[in-house]
């Protein structure tokens, strides 16, 4: 019953109700003053003065009380909407003292609206990203699947017994299956990197040695593409950093492989330089390849973003390599940068924290 009474009390509270209460109160006060003045046989001037003073005091007190109650009621409703938490008894007491003013409520409401606008903008961006991502995944998988389907149907229609094409078509189907597996594996990798509980296996590693191991893994590809490497690092020192060995090797392999593939020169040159930057090392990988136009640079690390879709698919890969690289470097709380000039080449640089 108490809840219903309190609700009813504030439900009809509005400016008209407050005005009516004041009008009735003033009329009652004036009636009482004149009645008492007449009963006590006071002079008219005395009665008028008492009436004015009592009216001022009583109307001020009642107006202040009802307006304060009215504002508190409205502000309370506002806070019921904009607060993200349920107030305890202690919090309510503090809130009644601190947040009763209209100015404070206005600031809080503006802050709430701004916060919600940011959230809505983020949700719209995420929705656009989701649609773009699903479209990209669908497109990336559709191409090799269509090719595999074509090769298999040709073989089933009799091509399997044609020695001129059976091995060739099976080989091409196998290459497209490898591409699908690469896309799925990279999707799995980037999902793990974005997951909040993903943990890096941070340890002391020698960057120069890790680079050499990565170049050894790329030896066949380097010979095939006539690549010449130039490593600019102090031969007398080791470059020790705190990092995840497997992840940073993935970074080296991705960046160097791209530098090899996207190069139309007869002699491909890749320069890898180590710079000492006080608390970090800066590693730069520079090539003399085809380069990248400046308009593409802001989106270069997005999933499935391709500068030239036809050329990129000819080169193979999942389209997720640079996105994975960016996530790995950011997981180490470091940064990656790119600068490039079409026809001249590109430089990718990233930082890693030194070990003690």
Buried (B, 14 or more C-beta within 10 A) or exposed (E): EEEEEEEEEBEEBEEEEBEEBBEEBBEEBBEEBBEEBEEEEBEEEEBBEBBEEBBEEBBEEBBEEBBEBBBBBBBBEBBEEBBEEEEEEEEEEEBEEEBBEEEEBEEBBEEBEEEEEEEEEEEEEEEEEEEBBEEBBEEBBEBBBEBBEBBBEBBEEEBBEEEEBBEEBBEBBEBBBEBBEBBEEBBEBBEEBEEEEEEBEBEEBBBBEBBEBBBEBBEEBBEEBEBEBEBEBEEEEBBBBBBBBEBBBBBBBBBBBBBBBBBEBEEBBBBBBBEEEEEBBBBBBBBBBBBBEEEBBEEBBBBBBBBEEEEBBEEEBBBBBBBBBBBBBBBBEBEBEBBBEEEEBBBBBBBBBBBE
